[in-house]
Amino acid sequence: MKLFSMLALTTGMLMAQNKPVEIPLWPDGAPNSNGLEGEEVNSGEGRVGNVTEPSMTVYKASAPNGMAVVMCPGGGYARLATDHEGHDMADWFNAQGITYVVLKYRMPNGNHEVPLSDAEQAMRIVRSHAAEWNIDPHKVGVMGASAGGHLASTLATHYSSGETRPDFQVLLYPVITMDEKYTHGGSRVNLIGKEPSTEMIRKYSNELRVNEKTPPAFITLSSDDTAVPAPNGVNYYLALVENKVPASLHAYPVGGHGWGYRDNFIYKRQWTEELEKWLRNL
């Protein structure tokens, strides 16, 4: 009975430790606005829209290895796919000893600076809690899927300071470019408008922003992706290689777009195993 009580107490402590915590990004108000107001909209299947109160949900690992990942779900810069491209991956990352953070960021809605400002603030908050969460502030990465991959790669190439620079980046079938030949049309319009200037197109074509200080990258995609064509991830990989930035590219023959952590993606075991090895060797 005594042993059972001790086990129950230990289990309860671990569960309490692993309970996710939601933290507002801007408790005193954001420094910029996209004009959106009203209540958040949940349209089902983990689709969240009209985010007016951005936040981050933190899943702390019970046996932390010092690493943390901030995940940016996709959704075409119109909404967020917070389940299969967000919360569903928490247990997997925690099992690796990694503190996992799901970012609920605001949409541009005419202000292209808004999503990046939320991503930078998430990095600041994570690093400010490094000691409390048993995180090495030099092992904080960013991850993103689809348009969230564009935000993640934007953070990796547009960061404003060492405080917000990610130490690594993980990109799932990412939107990278704003070049209309290869981009995802919805993401482009939602981020920079229907008739963007050449300057804005180049600014957010992240393959053009890579330099020797860009953090190492793990990129995975499907060759038959018709929503976000493979050249997005491939050209980003080539730019990283050209600048001698460590990069790993994994292209699977089928799978289409938007598989995230879903079991029906037949290469789920492969990409997660490759990511596990890559993270272990950073």
KESE-840695 format. One record per residue: residue number from 1; residue in three letters; x, y, z of N, C-alpha, C in turn. Coordinates in steps of 0.001 Angstrom, whole numbers, padded with zeros to 6 digits, always signed. Layout:
// residues N
R   seq   type       nxx       nyy       nzz      caxx      cayy      cazz       cxx       cyy       czz
R   NUM    Ala         X         Y         Z         X         Y         Z         X         Y         Z
...
END
This chain:
// residues 282
R   seq   type       nxx       nyy       nzz      caxx      cayy      cazz       cxx       cyy       czz
R     1    Met   +000833   -001211   +000000   +000000   +000000   +000000   +000864   +001255   +000000
R     2    Lys   +001924   +001232   +000824   +002824   +002386   +000883   +003498   +002616   -000464
R     3    Leu   +003957   +001504   -001118   +004588   +001611   -002424   +003606   +002163   -003447
R     4    Phe   +002366   +001665   -003386   +001342   +002145   -004318   +001112   +003637   -004138
R     5    Ser   +001057   +004084   -002884   +000838   +005503   -002618   +001977   +006346   -003157
R     6    Met   +003219   +005846   -003000   +004375   +006584   -003512   +004340   +006673   -005029
R     7    Leu   +003968   +005553   -005678   +003878   +005547   -007138   +002798   +006508   -007612
R     8    Ala   +001652   +006503   -006920   +000557   +007387   -007289   +000969   +008844   -007141
R     9    Leu   +001697   +009130   -006040   +002153   +010489   -005811   +003135   +010923   -006896
R    10    Thr   +004065   +010010   -007240   +005048   +010321   -008276   +004371   +010563   -009621
R    11    Thr   +003406   +009679   -009949   +002672   +009826   -011206   +001916   +011149   -011244
R    12    Gly   +001289   +011482   -010110   +000558   +012736   -010037   +001457   +013937   -010217
R    13    Met   +002658   +013876   -009639   +003603   +014978   -009788   +004054   +015126   -011233
R    14    Leu   +004300   +013985   -011900   +004723   +014028   -013293   +003619   +014587   -014180
R    15    Met   +002365   +014173   -013889   +001250   +014670   -014676   +001090   +016174   -014494
R    16    Ala   +001258   +016634   -013255   +001155   +018066   -012997   +002264   +018822   -013704
R    17    Gln   +003460   +018209   -013696   +004596   +018850   -014346   +004388   +018949   -015850
R    18    Asn   +003711   +017936   -016436   +003543   +017878   -017879   +002259   +018547   -018361
R    19    Lys   +001451   +019062   -017444   +000220   +019725   -017849   +000560   +020970   -018643
R    20    Pro   -000017   +021113   -019840   +000343   +022281   -020655   -000088   +023579   -019997
R    21    Val   +000700   +024597   -020231   +000426   +025922   -019681   +000302   +026905   -020831
R    22    Glu   -000774   +027674   -020868   -000955   +028680   -021908   -000514   +030044   -021383
R    23    Ile   +000341   +030708   -022140   +000904   +031989   -021738   +000567   +033034   -022797
R    24    Pro   -000018   +034157   -022409   -000289   +035210   -023399   +001008   +035823   -023907
R    25    Leu   +001038   +036156   -025195   +002250   +036756   -025751   +002398   +038219   -025347
R    26    Trp   +001301   +038917   -025328   +001336   +040368   -025092   +000330   +040729   -024001
R    27    Pro   +000584   +040397   -022740   -000390   +040673   -021678   -000717   +042155   -021526
R    28    Asp   +000206   +043016   -021912   -000029   +044460   -021809   -000405   +045086   -023154
R    29    Gly   -000722   +044228   -024125   -001100   +044719   -025441   +000033   +044608   -026445
R    30    Ala   -000295   +044172   -027664   +000711   +044005   -028713   +001190   +045362   -029222
R    31    Pro   +002420   +045410   -029741   +002964   +046676   -030240   +002430   +047063   -031618
R    32    Asn   +001663   +046173   -032239   +001119   +046444   -033567   -000269   +045825   -033673
R    33    Ser   -000967   +046113   -034749   -002344   +045640   -034892   -002620   +045204   -036319
R    34    Asn   -003513   +044222   -036440   -004004   +043818   -037759   -005461   +044207   -037949
R    35    Gly   -006010   +044910   -036973   -007380   +045404   -037084   -008471   +044413   -036729
R    36    Leu   -008097   +043164   -036464   -009112   +042161   -036135   -009617   +042360   -034704
R    37    Glu   -010912   +042122   -034520   -011540   +042233   -033205   -012515   +041083   -033015
R    38    Gly   -013068   +040996   -031819   -014089   +039989   -031556   -013520   +038698   -031018
R    39    Glu   -014369   +037691   -030991   -014023   +036399   -030414   -013266   +035517   -031413
R    40    Glu   -012414   +034683   -030871   -011721   +033676   -031668   -012748   +032717   -032268
R    41    Val   -012470   +032231   -033473   -013405   +031341   -034162   -012791   +029957   -034304
R    42    Asn   -013472   +028957   -033769   -013037   +027568   -033915   -013985   +026878   -034875
R    43    Ser   -013488   +026565   -036061   -014346   +025990   -037100   -014316   +024465   -037141
R    44    Gly   -013724   +023847   -036110   -013686   +022388   -036033   -012418   +021810   -036625
R    45    Glu   -012101   +020575   -036229   -010911   +019866   -036692   -009637   +020667   -036408
R    46    Gly   -009646   +021382   -035279   -008463   +022127   -034884   -008194   +023361   -035711
R    47    Arg   -009188   +023864   -036424   -009015   +025069   -037245   -009428   +026289   -036423
R    48    Val   -008487   +027170   -036171   -008735   +028344   -035339   -008527   +029603   -036163
R    49    Gly   -009488   +030505   -036119   -009395   +031758   -036854   -009676   +032953   -035970
R    50    Asn   -009487   +034131   -036525   -009710   +035396   -035820   -008982   +035439   -034470
R    51    Val   -007712   +035098   -034507   -006900   +035142   -033284   -006621   +036604   -032944
R    52    Thr   -007194   +037059   -031845   -006971   +038435   -031391   -006135   +038488   -030120
R    53    Glu   -006041   +037349   -029431   -005236   +037261   -028208   -004182   +036171   -028418
R    54    Pro   -003072   +036479   -029069   -002064   +035445   -029347   -001468   +034890   -028065
R    55    Ser   -001105   +033618   -028123   -000567   +032960   -026933   +000342   +031817   -027340
R    56    Met   +000986   +031218   -026362   +001796   +030026   -026599   +001449   +028996   -025536
R    57    Thr   +001259   +027751   -025980   +000975   +026651   -025067   +002252   +025851   -024882
R    58    Val   +002688   +025729   -023630   +003974   +025113   -023310   +003764   +023719   -022748
R    59    Tyr   +004397   +022736   -023388   +004412   +021349   -022911   +005829   +021056   -022428
R    60    Lys   +006013   +021035   -021119   +007350   +020821   -020567   +007656   +019330   -020496
R    61    Ala   +008863   +018961   -020902   +009291   +017557   -020845   +009553   +017168   -019397
R    62    Ser   +009182   +015931   -019028   +009419   +015474   -017653   +010887   +015168   -017416
R    63    Ala   +011608   +014804   -018479   +013054   +014551   -018369   +013747   +015422   -019422
R    64    Pro   +013839   +016727   -019182   +014314   +017655   -020219   +015772   +017455   -020593
R    65    Asn   +016046   +017586   -021897   +017433   +017501   -022388   +018015   +018878   -022672
R    66    Gly   +017245   +019932   -022331   +017728   +021292   -022525   +017247   +021947   -023796
R    67    Met   +016579   +021178   -024651   +016149   +021705   -025951   +014680   +022123   -025907
R    68    Ala   +014330   +023154   -026701   +012941   +023591   -026835   +012647   +023901   -028293
R    69    Val   +011389   +023693   -028690   +010932   +023962   -030055   +009647   +024776   -029999
R    70    Val   +009615   +025866   -030749   +008397   +026669   -030895   +007763   +026310   -032235
R    71    Met   +006557   +025749   -032199   +005873   +025278   -033398   +004873   +026297   -033913
R    72    Cys   +004965   +026611   -035214   +004045   +027536   -035885   +003125   +026731   -036801
R    73    Pro   +001879   +026491   -036423   +000968   +025752   -037302   +000708   +026512   -038599
R    74    Gly   +000304   +025763   -039627   -000029   +026372   -040894   -001477   +026815   -040957
R    75    Gly   -001877   +027258   -042162   -003242   +027720   -042354   -003343   +028848   -043352
R    76    Gly   -002304   +029012   -044173   -002352   +029979   -045259   -002382   +031423   -044819
R    77    Tyr   -001899   +031709   -043617   -001969   +033061   -043059   -003403   +033570   -042991
R    78    Ala   -004371   +032614   -042885   -005780   +032967   -042738   -006362   +032394   -041459
R    79    Arg   -005798   +031246   -041044   -006257   +030543   -039847   -005128   +029642   -039386
R    80    Leu   -005345   +028859   -038338   -004303   +027970   -037823   -004827   +026547   -037687
R    81    Ala   -004031   +025584   -038168   -004336   +024157   -038003   -003643   +023681   -036734
R    82    Thr   -004256   +023950   -035590   -003549   +023815   -034311   -003416   +022392   -033786
R    83    Asp   -004133   +021439   -034381   -004050   +020067   -033873   -002949   +019272   -034559
R    84    His   -003190   +018827   -035817   -002212   +017944   -036464   -000913   +018668   -036817
R    85    Glu   -000949   +020007   -036852   +000268   +020789   -037061   +000639   +021571   -035799
R    86    Gly   +000210   +021028   -034663   +000467   +021714   -033402   +000454   +020781   -032212
R    87    His   -000646   +020786   -031482   -000717   +020090   -030199   -000496   +018579   -030294
R    88    Asp   -000867   +017979   -031426   -000756   +016520   -031547   +000689   +016024   -031456
R    89    Met   +001657   +016888   -031676   +003068   +016471   -031648   +003703   +016598   -030266
R    90    Ala   +002965   +017112   -029290   +003564   +017410   -027987   +004158   +016172   -027321
R    91    Asp   +003415   +015071   -027282   +003915   +013866   -026612   +005193   +013353   -027270
R    92    Trp   +005243   +013434   -028597   +006433   +012946   -029309   +007655   +013765   -028928
R    93    Phe   +007535   +015081   -028926   +008673   +015916   -028563   +009057   +015728   -027093
R    94    Asn   +008066   +015657   -026218   +008363   +015456   -024803   +009082   +014141   -024565
R    95    Ala   +008736   +013118   -025345   +009408   +011821   -025208   +010887   +011914   -025565
R    96    Gln   +011243   +012904   -026402   +012660   +013116   -026736   +013360   +013991   -025692
R    97    Gly   +012619   +014438   -024685   +013184   +015332   -023679   +013108   +016795   -024071
R    98    Ile   +012309   +017105   -025101   +012238   +018456   -025655   +010986   +019177   -025157
R    99    Thr   +011169   +020373   -024625   +010033   +021215   -024272   +009425   +021744   -025567
R   100    Tyr   +008117   +021578   -025687   +007425   +021853   -026951   +006426   +022978   -026739
R   101    Val   +006449   +023947   -027636   +005611   +025133   -027504   +004798   +025325   -028785
R   102    Val   +003490   +025394   -028662   +002626   +025648   -029823   +002254   +027125   -029829
R   103    Leu   +002596   +027807   -030905   +002362   +029238   -031020   +001026   +029513   -031702
R   104    Lys   +000165   +030243   -031020   -001095   +030712   -031606   -000877   +032176   -031984
R   105    Tyr   -000479   +032361   -033236   -000086   +033700   -033681   -001208   +034385   -034451
R   106    Arg   -001112   +035696   -034542   -002108   +036499   -035248   -001863   +036479   -036757
R   107    Met   -002932   +036635   -037498   -002848   +036676   -038947   -002465   +038090   -039412
R   108    Pro   -001919   +038207   -040631   -001515   +039536   -041114   -002699   +040493   -041264
R   109    Asn   -003718   +040049   -042009   -004907   +040873   -042254   -004531   +042300   -042669
R   110    Gly   -003544   +042383   -043570   -003123   +043685   -044066   -001875   +044248   -043425
R   111    Asn   -001384   +043582   -042365   -000150   +044042   -041710   +000846   +042890   -041696
R   112    His   +001767   +042886   -042657   +002690   +041765   -042837   +003647   +041579   -041661
R   113    Glu   +003771   +042577   -040786   +004724   +042491   -039677   +004174   +041725   -038479
R   114    Val   +002863   +041533   -038430   +002227   +040970   -037236   +002668   +039541   -036913
R   115    Pro   +002619   +038580   -037855   +003010   +037209   -037488   +004455   +037113   -036990
R   116    Leu   +005380   +037800   -037647   +006779   +037740   -037239   +006972   +038334   -035852
R   117    Ser   +006253   +039408   -035546   +006397   +039996   -034215   +005943   +039015   -033139
R   118    Asp   +004881   +038235   -033418   +004426   +037229   -032458   +005451   +036111   -032302
R   119    Ala   +006046   +035684   -033415   +007058   +034617   -033357   +008286   +035083   -032582
R   120    Glu   +008717   +036314   -032809   +009866   +036825   -032063   +009563   +036917   -030573
R   121    Gln   +008348   +037339   -030244   +007984   +037438   -028827   +007972   +036061   -028163
R   122    Ala   +007525   +035048   -028885   +007548   +033688   -028337   +008969   +033259   -028000
R   123    Met   +009922   +033575   -028877   +011314   +033230   -028612   +011824   +033957   -027369
R   124    Arg   +011451   +035218   -027222   +011879   +035968   -026032   +011340   +035320   -024754
R   125    Ile   +010067   +034948   -024790   +009439   +034379   -023595   +010078   +033047   -023232
R   126    Val   +010295   +032192   -024237   +010914   +030893   -023957   +012279   +031089   -023315
R   127    Arg   +013086   +031936   -023887   +014439   +032141   -023348   +014403   +032796   -021969
R   128    Ser   +013398   +033623   -021711   +013298   +034252   -020393   +012951   +033240   -019305
R   129    His   +012372   +032096   -019710   +012018   +031035   -018761   +013025   +029885   -018800
R   130    Ala   +014152   +030072   -019440   +015103   +028977   -019661   +015480   +028268   -018359
R   131    Ala   +015852   +029000   -017353   +016272   +028380   -016094   +015110   +027638   -015437
R   132    Glu   +013943   +028265   -015412   +012755   +027673   -014781   +012323   +026386   -015481
R   133    Trp   +012440   +026349   -016822   +011978   +025195   -017591   +013102   +024217   -017934
R   134    Asn   +014275   +024425   -017383   +015435   +023564   -017663   +015764   +023520   -019152
R   135    Ile   +015823   +024706   -019730   +016131   +024852   -021156   +017470   +025550   -021308
R   136    Asp   +018260   +025059   -022254   +019490   +025750   -022636   +019078   +026867   -023605
R   137    Pro   +019305   +028147   -023266   +018874   +029234   -024152   +019543   +029212   -025513
R   138    His   +020577   +028362   -025671   +021247   +028230   -026960   +020772   +026993   -027735
R   139    Lys   +019659   +026395   -027255   +019082   +025238   -027928   +017578   +025414   -028121
R   140    Val   +017199   +026608   -028538   +015787   +026924   -028761   +015560   +027076   -030262
R   141    Gly   +014741   +026201   -030823   +014501   +026217   -032258   +013091   +026610   -032613
R   142    Val   +012859   +026783   -033913   +011530   +027092   -034411   +011133   +026018   -035417
R   143    Met   +009845   +025751   -035484   +009321   +024737   -036394   +008057   +025290   -037021
R   144    Gly   +007758   +024869   -038241   +006536   +025331   -038874   +006109   +024418   -039997
R   145    Ala   +004813   +024417   -040269   +004250   +023617   -041352   +003507   +024527   -042315
R   146    Ser   +003738   +024330   -043612   +003051   +025087   -044650   +003298   +026588   -044463
R   147    Ala   +002226   +027409   -044316   +002444   +028836   -044074   +003160   +029056   -042748
R   148    Gly   +002956   +028152   -041794   +003723   +028213   -040550   +005199   +027976   -040804
R   149    Gly   +005495   +027199   -041860   +006880   +027012   -042272   +007455   +028289   -042858
R   150    His   +006585   +029064   -043519   +007052   +030370   -043995   +007363   +031279   -042815
R   151    Leu   +006495   +031279   -041807   +006760   +032100   -040628   +008030   +031645   -039919
R   152    Ala   +008209   +030329   -039789   +009419   +029808   -039130   +010675   +030200   -039898
R   153    Ser   +010631   +030061   -041230   +011806   +030420   -042027   +011991   +031935   -042082
R   154    Thr   +010911   +032691   -041939   +011031   +034142   -041846   +011741   +034521   -040556
R   155    Leu   +011359   +033888   -039464   +012060   +034133   -038203   +013536   +033785   -038330
R   156    Ala   +013830   +032687   -039018   +015214   +032227   -039164   +016056   +033129   -040060
R   157    Thr   +015394   +033930   -040890   +016130   +034782   -041837   +015907   +036280   -041620
R   158    His   +014937   +036650   -040772   +014621   +038055   -040528   +014745   +038434   -039052
R   159    Tyr   +015203   +037536   -038209   +015258   +037816   -036760   +015937   +039164   -036508
R   160    Ser   +015457   +039858   -035491   +015930   +041223   -035245   +017069   +041298   -034234
R   161    Ser   +017322   +040200   -033517   +018385   +040220   -032510   +018785   +038794   -032162
R   162    Gly   +019890   +038666   -031433   +020305   +037349   -030972   +019277   +036731   -030050
R   163    Glu   +018508   +037552   -029365   +017483   +037074   -028442   +016359   +036349   -029167
R   164    Thr   +016110   +036741   -030410   +015003   +036131   -031144   +015470   +035192   -032256
R   165    Arg   +016768   +035080   -032456   +017286   +034165   -033475   +017114   +032718   -033020
R   166    Pro   +016439   +031883   -033809   +016343   +030472   -033447   +017690   +029775   -033646
R   167    Asp   +017938   +028752   -032842   +019192   +028001   -032961   +019108   +026927   -034028
R   168    Phe   +017903   +026574   -034435   +017687   +025625   -035533   +016271   +025803   -036032
R   169    Gln   +015989   +025229   -037205   +014653   +025340   -037790   +014216   +023996   -038367
R   170    Val   +012954   +023663   -038162   +012366   +022426   -038680   +011162   +022831   -039530
R   171    Leu   +011188   +022469   -040812   +010167   +022946   -041748   +009458   +021775   -042423
R   172    Leu   +008146   +021700   -042254   +007339   +020672   -042897   +006614   +021289   -044090
R   173    Tyr   +006855   +020736   -045283   +006259   +021215   -046543   +006054   +022737   -046507
R   174    Pro   +007148   +023484   -046328   +007011   +024918   -046060   +006742   +025768   -047302
R   175    Val   +005928   +026795   -047106   +005921   +027919   -048043   +007211   +028682   -047768
R   176    Ile   +007982   +028955   -048797   +009243   +029679   -048632   +009254   +030961   -049449
R   177    Thr   +008821   +030861   -050687   +008958   +031977   -051614   +007647   +032729   -051820
R   178    Met   +007767   +033980   -052250   +006613   +034751   -052707   +006614   +034884   -054229
R   179    Asp   +007584   +034243   -054880   +007640   +034191   -056348   +006389   +033472   -056836
R   180    Glu   +005579   +034153   -057670   +004298   +033597   -058053   +004402   +032287   -058830
R   181    Lys   +005594   +031950   -059345   +005765   +030682   -060064   +005675   +029486   -059125
R   182    Tyr   +006072   +029673   -057858   +006165   +028540   -056946   +005404   +028725   -055638
R   183    Thr   +004972   +029918   -055343   +004411   +030181   -054028   +003040   +029533   -053844
R   184    His   +002543   +029589   -052611   +001160   +029238   -052324   +000356   +030530   -052419
R   185    Gly   -000556   +030576   -053386   -001240   +031820   -053702   -001954   +032453   -052521
R   186    Gly   -002655   +031645   -051736   -003393   +032185   -050597   -002480   +032803   -049557
R   187    Ser   -001383   +032128   -049273   -000433   +032659   -048288   +000146   +033982   -048759
R   188    Arg   +000481   +034043   -050042   +001061   +035275   -050598   +000085   +036439   -050485
R   189    Val   -001156   +036236   -050918   -002151   +037308   -050865   -002405   +037741   -049425
R   190    Asn   -002543   +036778   -048539   -002854   +037105   -047146   -001708   +037813   -046437
R   191    Leu   -000478   +037538   -046876   +000671   +038162   -046212   +001030   +039510   -046818
R   192    Ile   +001120   +039587   -048157   +001642   +040815   -048765   +000683   +041465   -049767
R   193    Gly   -000539   +040918   -049885   -001545   +041576   -050695   -001640   +041068   -052120
R   194    Lys   -002660   +041509   -052815   -002917   +041042   -054179   -001944   +041623   -055204
R   195    Glu   -001460   +042825   -054968   -000534   +043471   -055902   +000702   +043958   -055146
R   196    Pro   +001508   +043016   -054655   +002670   +043407   -053851   +003767   +044037   -054715
R   197    Ser   +004554   +044882   -054106   +005691   +045471   -054802   +006794   +044436   -054964
R   198    Thr   +007699   +044697   -055883   +008851   +043812   -056061   +009654   +043724   -054768
R   199    Glu   +009736   +044831   -054065   +010468   +044852   -052790   +009847   +043904   -051773
R   200    Met   +008506   +043895   -051682   +007836   +043020   -050727   +007968   +041559   -051134
R   201    Ile   +007913   +041291   -052422   +008071   +039910   -052895   +009450   +039383   -052510
R   202    Arg   +010468   +040185   -052736   +011828   +039772   -052398   +012028   +039689   -050881
R   203    Lys   +011419   +040588   -050158   +011572   +040609   -048699   +011114   +039297   -048070
R   204    Tyr   +009997   +038763   -048566   +009441   +037556   -047968   +009677   +036297   -048805
R   205    Ser   +010578   +036367   -049764   +011054   +035160   -050457   +012295   +034713   -049691
R   206    Asn   +012092   +033844   -048746   +013131   +033583   -047748   +014355   +032857   -048290
R   207    Glu   +014226   +032235   -049470   +015410   +031636   -050088   +016428   +032713   -050468
R   208    Leu   +015959   +033952   -050619   +016844   +035068   -050969   +017464   +035722   -049739
R   209    Arg   +016996   +035331   -048553   +017437   +035966   -047315   +018460   +035134   -046534
R   210    Val   +018770   +033976   -047050   +019706   +033081   -046356   +021113   +033653   -046397
R   211    Asn   +021817   +033558   -045265   +023243   +033892   -045225   +023947   +032927   -044286
R   212    Glu   +025218   +033161   -044050   +026005   +032216   -043257   +025566   +032150   -041794
R   213    Lys   +024757   +033116   -041345   +024283   +033124   -039963   +022898   +032513   -039811
R   214    Thr   +022311   +032066   -040915   +021014   +031396   -040851   +021165   +030080   -040102
R   215    Pro   +020254   +029760   -039175   +020397   +028534   -038385   +020213   +027256   -039203
R   216    Pro   +020807   +026151   -038737   +020662   +024847   -039410   +019198   +024476   -039608
R   217    Ala   +018946   +023701   -040672   +017555   +023405   -041028   +017335   +021936   -041334
R   218    Phe   +016160   +021450   -040919   +015630   +020145   -041305   +014376   +020438   -042117
R   219    Ile   +014337   +019956   -043355   +013225   +020249   -044259   +012649   +018930   -044767
R   220    Thr   +011334   +018803   -044723   +010709   +017613   -045284   +009461   +018006   -046066
R   221    Leu   +009213   +017274   -047164   +008111   +017619   -048056   +007740   +016417   -048906
R   222    Ser   +006661   +016549   -049652   +006236   +015513   -050595   +006440   +016022   -052019
R   223    Ser   +006969   +015162   -052865   +007227   +015557   -054247   +005948   +015857   -055017
R   224    Asp   +004826   +015254   -054595   +003567   +015450   -055314   +002688   +016519   -054679
R   225    Asp   +003275   +017388   -053878   +002532   +018471   -053239   +002146   +019507   -054297
R   226    Thr   +000859   +019646   -054554   +000401   +020619   -055547   -000009   +021945   -054911
R   227    Ala   -000177   +021968   -053592   -000547   +023212   -052910   +000668   +024101   -052694
R   228    Val   +001745   +023499   -052195   +003014   +024208   -051995   +004081   +023406   -052737
R   229    Pro   +004393   +023765   -053973   +005304   +022974   -054803   +006664   +022748   -054151
R   230    Ala   +007245   +021594   -054463   +008523   +021195   -053884   +009638   +022227   -054014
R   231    Pro   +009704   +023023   -055116   +010793   +024005   -055201   +010878   +024967   -054024
R   232    Asn   +009780   +025149   -053280   +009862   +025987   -052091   +010930   +025450   -051139
R   233    Gly   +010758   +024230   -050695   +011716   +023643   -049772   +013053   +023339   -050403
R   234    Val   +013037   +022886   -051666   +014282   +022526   -052348   +015170   +023746   -052560
R   235    Asn   +014604   +024841   -053028   +015405   +026044   -053269   +015946   +026634   -051972
R   236    Tyr   +015181   +026506   -050912   +015663   +026965   -049604   +016853   +026108   -049159
R   237    Tyr   +016722   +024808   -049354   +017823   +023892   -049031   +019082   +024251   -049816
R   238    Leu   +018923   +024509   -051108   +020079   +024853   -051940   +020717   +026164   -051491
R   239    Ala   +019896   +027132   -051082   +020438   +028397   -050586   +021217   +028178   -049300
R   240    Leu   +020728   +027296   -048430   +021440   +026977   -047191   +022788   +026329   -047508
R   241    Val   +022771   +025366   -048410   +024012   +024684   -048788   +025018   +025672   -049374
R   242    Glu   +024529   +026566   -050235   +025398   +027553   -050862   +026078   +028443   -049822
R   243    Asn   +025366   +028685   -048728   +025914   +029531   -047667   +026575   +028721   -046558
R   244    Lys   +026783   +027427   -046827   +027472   +026531   -045895   +026766   +026426   -044541
R   245    Val   +025434   +026455   -044598   +024616   +026240   -043405   +024206   +024769   -043374
R   246    Pro   +024433   +024046   -042282   +024028   +022642   -042211   +022537   +022482   -042494
R   247    Ala   +022204   +021590   -043426   +020810   +021413   -043815   +020545   +019959   -044183
R   248    Ser   +019336   +019503   -043879   +018917   +018139   -044181   +017579   +018201   -044893
R   249    Leu   +017524   +017628   -046095   +016305   +017652   -046901   +015775   +016237   -047087
R   250    His   +014479   +016040   -046828   +013846   +014728   -046968   +012591   +014898   -047820
R   251    Ala   +012654   +014401   -049045   +011541   +014510   -049984   +010952   +013124   -050222
R   252    Tyr   +009651   +012971   -049948   +008979   +011687   -050116   +008151   +011709   -051396
R   253    Pro   +008052   +010583   -052087   +007435   +010578   -053415   +005957   +010936   -053417
R   254    Val   +005231   +010547   -052370   +003794   +010833   -052305   +003443   +011323   -050909
R   255    Gly   +002278   +011913   -050805   +001827   +012409   -049508   +001035   +013696   -049629
R   256    Gly   +001254   +014402   -050745   +000522   +015643   -050925   +000912   +016688   -049900
R   257    His   -000083   +017431   -049459   +000164   +018563   -048562   -000614   +018414   -047260
R   258    Gly   -000062   +018954   -046202   -000808   +019116   -044961   -000894   +017900   -044067
R   259    Trp   +000072   +016964   -044174   -000055   +015738   -043385   +000329   +015919   -041922
R   260    Gly   +001164   +016843   -041600   +001501   +017091   -040208   +001866   +015821   -039464
R   261    Tyr   +001190   +015593   -038340   +001474   +014409   -037519   +000421   +013317   -037731
R   262    Arg   -000311   +013408   -038818   -001376   +012439   -039062   -000821   +011055   -039389
R   263    Asp   -001519   +010039   -038917   -001087   +008657   -039137   -001275   +008211   -040584
R   264    Asn   -002136   +008882   -041342   -002382   +008424   -042711   -001291   +008847   -043686
R   265    Phe   -000314   +009588   -043228   +000850   +009866   -044070   +001771   +008653   -043992
R   266    Ile   +001961   +007960   -045106   +002638   +006663   -045056   +004114   +006774   -044689
R   267    Tyr   +004680   +007982   -044740   +006087   +008157   -044374   +006246   +008827   -043003
R   268    Lys   +005202   +008732   -042184   +005274   +009355   -040853   +006430   +008782   -040039
R   269    Arg   +006578   +007472   -040040   +007659   +006858   -039262   +009010   +007324   -039757
R   270    Gln   +009150   +007465   -041070   +010443   +007867   -041628   +010808   +009302   -041236
R   271    Trp   +009877   +010241   -041404   +010247   +011628   -041138   +010465   +011884   -039652
R   272    Thr   +009681   +011226   -038810   +009885   +011434   -037372   +011189   +010794   -036895
R   273    Glu   +011533   +009633   -037437   +012802   +009006   -037055   +013994   +009830   -037531
R   274    Glu   +013903   +010356   -038748   +014992   +011191   -039261   +015118   +012479   -038448
R   275    Leu   +013989   +013058   -038068   +014032   +014271   -037251   +014625   +013983   -035877
R   276    Glu   +014250   +012855   -035306   +014805   +012488   -033996   +016328   +012391   -034055
R   277    Lys   +016841   +011737   -035101   +018308   +011621   -035238   +018947   +012979   -035462
R   278    Trp   +018314   +013807   -036284   +018882   +015120   -036591   +018945   +015987   -035335
R   279    Leu   +017875   +016008   -034553   +017857   +016812   -033340   +018877   +016318   -032326
R   280    Arg   +019043   +015005   -032274   +019984   +014436   -031324   +021415   +014842   -031622
R   281    Asn   +021683   +015144   -032881   +023065   +015434   -033287   +023349   +016933   -033528
R   282    Leu   +022417   +017776   -033115   +022653   +019211   -033248   +023765   +019668   -032298
END
